[in-house]
């Protein structure tokens, strides 16, 4: 990585650190909120010091002000964009739907494999079909992981099942 890029990264993150401290009311308020010393926050806020906020402080301060200033800067440095769940339309994702889809895809894989081995010979064509079915399952697994991660983050959820006509 070139010195210019390293300097650009550092200065972008330093500016984001300073903005986060400002959004949280300055050095004293930020120190209290982040549970770190005023001198450390002061060093993180200084344009001449190389110290940056620790990740735990960033998380606490961003949560407090409701603006992921430093996280957004880090994403931008990696040419990524943050998307707020509030700005994103609900996709109707739920663990039951994701599980059902995974089970359907697994069923297709198992049926294809059972048919392929029924004559004790697996042809390249049958193997290719099974490979496609397996790849479809692999593409669905991240959705299931996202659903489960959301449940963990929320501390669990109710399945919300009802009797039809209820």
Rosetta constraint file for C-alpha pairs under 8 A:
AtomPair CA 1 CA 5 HARMONIC 6.49 0.50
AtomPair CA 1 CA 6 HARMONIC 6.67 0.50
AtomPair CA 2 CA 6 HARMONIC 6.21 0.50
AtomPair CA 3 CA 7 HARMONIC 5.94 0.50
AtomPair CA 4 CA 8 HARMONIC 6.00 0.50
AtomPair CA 5 CA 9 HARMONIC 6.07 0.50
AtomPair CA 6 CA 10 HARMONIC 6.15 0.50
AtomPair CA 7 CA 11 HARMONIC 6.02 0.50
AtomPair CA 8 CA 12 HARMONIC 6.04 0.50
AtomPair CA 9 CA 13 HARMONIC 6.19 0.50
AtomPair CA 9 CA 77 HARMONIC 6.77 0.50
AtomPair CA 10 CA 14 HARMONIC 5.95 0.50
AtomPair CA 11 CA 15 HARMONIC 6.01 0.50
AtomPair CA 12 CA 16 HARMONIC 6.29 0.50
AtomPair CA 12 CA 73 HARMONIC 6.84 0.50
AtomPair CA 13 CA 17 HARMONIC 6.10 0.50
AtomPair CA 13 CA 52 HARMONIC 7.74 0.50
AtomPair CA 13 CA 70 HARMONIC 6.58 0.50
AtomPair CA 13 CA 73 HARMONIC 6.36 0.50
AtomPair CA 13 CA 74 HARMONIC 7.11 0.50
AtomPair CA 14 CA 18 HARMONIC 6.24 0.50
AtomPair CA 14 CA 44 HARMONIC 7.47 0.50
AtomPair CA 14 CA 45 HARMONIC 7.72 0.50
AtomPair CA 14 CA 47 HARMONIC 7.64 0.50
AtomPair CA 14 CA 52 HARMONIC 6.52 0.50
AtomPair CA 15 CA 19 HARMONIC 6.18 0.50
AtomPair CA 16 CA 20 HARMONIC 6.12 0.50
AtomPair CA 16 CA 69 HARMONIC 5.81 0.50
AtomPair CA 16 CA 70 HARMONIC 5.06 0.50
AtomPair CA 16 CA 73 HARMONIC 6.58 0.50
AtomPair CA 17 CA 21 HARMONIC 6.32 0.50
AtomPair CA 17 CA 44 HARMONIC 6.78 0.50
AtomPair CA 17 CA 45 HARMONIC 6.74 0.50
AtomPair CA 17 CA 52 HARMONIC 6.83 0.50
AtomPair CA 17 CA 53 HARMONIC 6.56 0.50
AtomPair CA 17 CA 69 HARMONIC 7.73 0.50
AtomPair CA 17 CA 70 HARMONIC 6.20 0.50
AtomPair CA 18 CA 22 HARMONIC 6.23 0.50
AtomPair CA 18 CA 44 HARMONIC 7.11 0.50
AtomPair CA 18 CA 45 HARMONIC 4.95 0.50
AtomPair CA 18 CA 46 HARMONIC 7.80 0.50
AtomPair CA 19 CA 23 HARMONIC 6.07 0.50
AtomPair CA 19 CA 69 HARMONIC 7.27 0.50
AtomPair CA 20 CA 24 HARMONIC 6.35 0.50
AtomPair CA 20 CA 58 HARMONIC 7.96 0.50
AtomPair CA 20 CA 61 HARMONIC 6.91 0.50
AtomPair CA 20 CA 62 HARMONIC 7.05 0.50
AtomPair CA 20 CA 69 HARMONIC 6.16 0.50
AtomPair CA 20 CA 70 HARMONIC 7.14 0.50
AtomPair CA 21 CA 25 HARMONIC 6.64 0.50
AtomPair CA 21 CA 26 HARMONIC 5.25 0.50
AtomPair CA 21 CA 27 HARMONIC 6.32 0.50
AtomPair CA 21 CA 30 HARMONIC 5.84 0.50
AtomPair CA 21 CA 41 HARMONIC 7.91 0.50
AtomPair CA 21 CA 45 HARMONIC 7.06 0.50
AtomPair CA 21 CA 61 HARMONIC 7.68 0.50
AtomPair CA 22 CA 26 HARMONIC 4.75 0.50
AtomPair CA 22 CA 27 HARMONIC 7.65 0.50
AtomPair CA 23 CA 65 HARMONIC 6.40 0.50
AtomPair CA 24 CA 29 HARMONIC 6.43 0.50
AtomPair CA 24 CA 30 HARMONIC 5.64 0.50
AtomPair CA 24 CA 61 HARMONIC 6.77 0.50
AtomPair CA 24 CA 64 HARMONIC 7.31 0.50
AtomPair CA 24 CA 65 HARMONIC 6.05 0.50
AtomPair CA 25 CA 29 HARMONIC 5.48 0.50
AtomPair CA 25 CA 30 HARMONIC 6.59 0.50
AtomPair CA 26 CA 30 HARMONIC 5.94 0.50
AtomPair CA 27 CA 31 HARMONIC 5.96 0.50
AtomPair CA 27 CA 38 HARMONIC 6.22 0.50
AtomPair CA 27 CA 41 HARMONIC 5.90 0.50
AtomPair CA 27 CA 42 HARMONIC 6.12 0.50
AtomPair CA 27 CA 45 HARMONIC 7.62 0.50
AtomPair CA 28 CA 32 HARMONIC 6.35 0.50
AtomPair CA 28 CA 38 HARMONIC 5.92 0.50
AtomPair CA 29 CA 33 HARMONIC 6.17 0.50
AtomPair CA 30 CA 34 HARMONIC 5.87 0.50
AtomPair CA 30 CA 41 HARMONIC 7.21 0.50
AtomPair CA 30 CA 61 HARMONIC 6.96 0.50
AtomPair CA 31 CA 35 HARMONIC 5.75 0.50
AtomPair CA 31 CA 36 HARMONIC 5.14 0.50
AtomPair CA 31 CA 37 HARMONIC 5.59 0.50
AtomPair CA 31 CA 38 HARMONIC 5.20 0.50
AtomPair CA 31 CA 41 HARMONIC 5.98 0.50
AtomPair CA 32 CA 36 HARMONIC 6.74 0.50
AtomPair CA 32 CA 37 HARMONIC 7.74 0.50
AtomPair CA 32 CA 38 HARMONIC 8.00 0.50
AtomPair CA 33 CA 60 HARMONIC 7.03 0.50
AtomPair CA 33 CA 61 HARMONIC 6.72 0.50
AtomPair CA 33 CA 64 HARMONIC 7.89 0.50
AtomPair CA 34 CA 56 HARMONIC 7.58 0.50
AtomPair CA 34 CA 57 HARMONIC 4.81 0.50
AtomPair CA 34 CA 58 HARMONIC 7.80 0.50
AtomPair CA 34 CA 60 HARMONIC 5.84 0.50
AtomPair CA 34 CA 61 HARMONIC 6.31 0.50
AtomPair CA 35 CA 57 HARMONIC 7.57 0.50
AtomPair CA 36 CA 40 HARMONIC 6.81 0.50
AtomPair CA 36 CA 41 HARMONIC 7.18 0.50
AtomPair CA 36 CA 57 HARMONIC 7.71 0.50
AtomPair CA 37 CA 41 HARMONIC 6.40 0.50
AtomPair CA 38 CA 42 HARMONIC 5.89 0.50
AtomPair CA 39 CA 43 HARMONIC 6.20 0.50
AtomPair CA 40 CA 44 HARMONIC 6.28 0.50
AtomPair CA 41 CA 45 HARMONIC 6.08 0.50
AtomPair CA 41 CA 53 HARMONIC 7.27 0.50
AtomPair CA 42 CA 46 HARMONIC 6.04 0.50
AtomPair CA 43 CA 49 HARMONIC 5.72 0.50
AtomPair CA 43 CA 50 HARMONIC 7.67 0.50
AtomPair CA 43 CA 51 HARMONIC 6.01 0.50
AtomPair CA 43 CA 52 HARMONIC 7.79 0.50
AtomPair CA 44 CA 49 HARMONIC 6.93 0.50
AtomPair CA 44 CA 50 HARMONIC 7.39 0.50
AtomPair CA 44 CA 51 HARMONIC 5.15 0.50
AtomPair CA 44 CA 52 HARMONIC 4.91 0.50
AtomPair CA 44 CA 53 HARMONIC 5.80 0.50
AtomPair CA 53 CA 57 HARMONIC 6.22 0.50
AtomPair CA 53 CA 58 HARMONIC 6.30 0.50
AtomPair CA 54 CA 58 HARMONIC 6.35 0.50
AtomPair CA 55 CA 59 HARMONIC 6.17 0.50
AtomPair CA 56 CA 60 HARMONIC 6.29 0.50
AtomPair CA 57 CA 61 HARMONIC 5.98 0.50
AtomPair CA 58 CA 62 HARMONIC 5.87 0.50
AtomPair CA 58 CA 70 HARMONIC 7.03 0.50
AtomPair CA 59 CA 63 HARMONIC 6.08 0.50
AtomPair CA 60 CA 64 HARMONIC 6.16 0.50
AtomPair CA 61 CA 65 HARMONIC 6.27 0.50
AtomPair CA 62 CA 66 HARMONIC 5.58 0.50
AtomPair CA 62 CA 67 HARMONIC 5.38 0.50
AtomPair CA 62 CA 68 HARMONIC 5.04 0.50
AtomPair CA 62 CA 69 HARMONIC 6.91 0.50
AtomPair CA 62 CA 70 HARMONIC 7.89 0.50
AtomPair CA 63 CA 67 HARMONIC 7.08 0.50
AtomPair CA 63 CA 68 HARMONIC 7.51 0.50
AtomPair CA 68 CA 72 HARMONIC 5.81 0.50
AtomPair CA 69 CA 73 HARMONIC 6.32 0.50
AtomPair CA 70 CA 74 HARMONIC 6.17 0.50
AtomPair CA 71 CA 75 HARMONIC 6.19 0.50
AtomPair CA 72 CA 76 HARMONIC 6.13 0.50
AtomPair CA 72 CA 81 HARMONIC 7.16 0.50
AtomPair CA 72 CA 82 HARMONIC 6.19 0.50
AtomPair CA 73 CA 77 HARMONIC 6.21 0.50
AtomPair CA 74 CA 78 HARMONIC 6.62 0.50
AtomPair CA 75 CA 79 HARMONIC 6.32 0.50
AtomPair CA 75 CA 80 HARMONIC 4.86 0.50
AtomPair CA 75 CA 81 HARMONIC 5.93 0.50
AtomPair CA 75 CA 82 HARMONIC 6.79 0.50
AtomPair CA 76 CA 80 HARMONIC 5.15 0.50
AtomPair CA 76 CA 81 HARMONIC 6.13 0.50
AtomPair CA 83 CA 87 HARMONIC 7.03 0.50
AtomPair CA 83 CA 88 HARMONIC 7.11 0.50
AtomPair CA 84 CA 88 HARMONIC 6.41 0.50
AtomPair CA 85 CA 89 HARMONIC 7.78 0.50
AtomPair CA 93 CA 97 HARMONIC 6.87 0.50
AtomPair CA 93 CA 98 HARMONIC 7.15 0.50
AtomPair CA 93 CA 147 HARMONIC 6.93 0.50
AtomPair CA 94 CA 98 HARMONIC 6.21 0.50
AtomPair CA 94 CA 147 HARMONIC 6.05 0.50
AtomPair CA 95 CA 99 HARMONIC 5.87 0.50
AtomPair CA 95 CA 144 HARMONIC 6.41 0.50
AtomPair CA 95 CA 147 HARMONIC 5.36 0.50
AtomPair CA 95 CA 148 HARMONIC 6.61 0.50
AtomPair CA 96 CA 100 HARMONIC 6.05 0.50
AtomPair CA 97 CA 101 HARMONIC 6.22 0.50
AtomPair CA 98 CA 102 HARMONIC 6.18 0.50
AtomPair CA 98 CA 140 HARMONIC 7.64 0.50
AtomPair CA 98 CA 143 HARMONIC 6.77 0.50
AtomPair CA 98 CA 144 HARMONIC 5.50 0.50
AtomPair CA 98 CA 147 HARMONIC 7.73 0.50
AtomPair CA 99 CA 103 HARMONIC 6.08 0.50
AtomPair CA 99 CA 144 HARMONIC 6.87 0.50
AtomPair CA 100 CA 104 HARMONIC 6.16 0.50
AtomPair CA 101 CA 105 HARMONIC 6.21 0.50
AtomPair CA 101 CA 140 HARMONIC 7.77 0.50
AtomPair CA 102 CA 106 HARMONIC 6.04 0.50
AtomPair CA 102 CA 137 HARMONIC 6.26 0.50
AtomPair CA 102 CA 140 HARMONIC 6.61 0.50
AtomPair CA 102 CA 141 HARMONIC 7.46 0.50
AtomPair CA 103 CA 107 HARMONIC 6.02 0.50
AtomPair CA 104 CA 108 HARMONIC 6.37 0.50
AtomPair CA 105 CA 109 HARMONIC 6.30 0.50
AtomPair CA 105 CA 133 HARMONIC 6.71 0.50
AtomPair CA 105 CA 134 HARMONIC 7.93 0.50
AtomPair CA 105 CA 136 HARMONIC 6.98 0.50
AtomPair CA 105 CA 137 HARMONIC 5.88 0.50
AtomPair CA 106 CA 110 HARMONIC 6.10 0.50
AtomPair CA 106 CA 133 HARMONIC 7.73 0.50
AtomPair CA 106 CA 134 HARMONIC 7.73 0.50
AtomPair CA 106 CA 137 HARMONIC 6.88 0.50
AtomPair CA 107 CA 111 HARMONIC 6.02 0.50
AtomPair CA 108 CA 112 HARMONIC 6.06 0.50
AtomPair CA 108 CA 133 HARMONIC 6.73 0.50
AtomPair CA 109 CA 113 HARMONIC 6.15 0.50
AtomPair CA 109 CA 130 HARMONIC 5.80 0.50
AtomPair CA 109 CA 133 HARMONIC 5.26 0.50
AtomPair CA 109 CA 134 HARMONIC 6.40 0.50
AtomPair CA 110 CA 114 HARMONIC 5.97 0.50
AtomPair CA 111 CA 115 HARMONIC 6.14 0.50
AtomPair CA 112 CA 116 HARMONIC 6.08 0.50
AtomPair CA 112 CA 126 HARMONIC 7.44 0.50
AtomPair CA 112 CA 129 HARMONIC 7.32 0.50
AtomPair CA 112 CA 130 HARMONIC 6.14 0.50
AtomPair CA 113 CA 117 HARMONIC 6.20 0.50
AtomPair CA 113 CA 126 HARMONIC 7.73 0.50
AtomPair CA 113 CA 130 HARMONIC 6.41 0.50
AtomPair CA 114 CA 118 HARMONIC 6.00 0.50
AtomPair CA 115 CA 119 HARMONIC 7.88 0.50
AtomPair CA 116 CA 120 HARMONIC 7.59 0.50
AtomPair CA 116 CA 121 HARMONIC 6.83 0.50
AtomPair CA 116 CA 122 HARMONIC 5.29 0.50
AtomPair CA 116 CA 123 HARMONIC 7.43 0.50
AtomPair CA 116 CA 126 HARMONIC 5.87 0.50
AtomPair CA 116 CA 127 HARMONIC 7.79 0.50
AtomPair CA 117 CA 121 HARMONIC 5.72 0.50
AtomPair CA 117 CA 122 HARMONIC 5.85 0.50
AtomPair CA 122 CA 126 HARMONIC 6.07 0.50
AtomPair CA 122 CA 127 HARMONIC 6.46 0.50
AtomPair CA 123 CA 127 HARMONIC 6.16 0.50
AtomPair CA 124 CA 128 HARMONIC 6.04 0.50
AtomPair CA 125 CA 129 HARMONIC 6.33 0.50
AtomPair CA 126 CA 130 HARMONIC 6.25 0.50
AtomPair CA 127 CA 131 HARMONIC 6.02 0.50
AtomPair CA 128 CA 132 HARMONIC 6.23 0.50
AtomPair CA 129 CA 133 HARMONIC 6.28 0.50
AtomPair CA 130 CA 134 HARMONIC 6.09 0.50
AtomPair CA 131 CA 135 HARMONIC 6.11 0.50
AtomPair CA 132 CA 136 HARMONIC 6.18 0.50
AtomPair CA 133 CA 137 HARMONIC 6.48 0.50
AtomPair CA 134 CA 138 HARMONIC 6.32 0.50
AtomPair CA 135 CA 139 HARMONIC 6.26 0.50
AtomPair CA 136 CA 140 HARMONIC 6.47 0.50
AtomPair CA 137 CA 141 HARMONIC 6.30 0.50
AtomPair CA 138 CA 142 HARMONIC 7.63 0.50
AtomPair CA 139 CA 143 HARMONIC 7.92 0.50
AtomPair CA 140 CA 144 HARMONIC 6.68 0.50
AtomPair CA 141 CA 145 HARMONIC 6.21 0.50
AtomPair CA 142 CA 146 HARMONIC 6.09 0.50
AtomPair CA 143 CA 147 HARMONIC 6.25 0.50
AtomPair CA 144 CA 148 HARMONIC 6.20 0.50
AtomPair CA 145 CA 149 HARMONIC 5.95 0.50
AtomPair CA 146 CA 150 HARMONIC 6.12 0.50
AtomPair CA 147 CA 151 HARMONIC 6.38 0.50
AtomPair CA 148 CA 152 HARMONIC 6.25 0.50
AtomPair CA 149 CA 153 HARMONIC 6.10 0.50
AtomPair CA 150 CA 154 HARMONIC 6.17 0.50
AtomPair CA 151 CA 155 HARMONIC 6.20 0.50
AtomPair CA 151 CA 156 HARMONIC 4.90 0.50
AtomPair CA 151 CA 157 HARMONIC 6.13 0.50
AtomPair CA 152 CA 156 HARMONIC 5.75 0.50
AtomPair CA 162 CA 166 HARMONIC 6.65 0.50
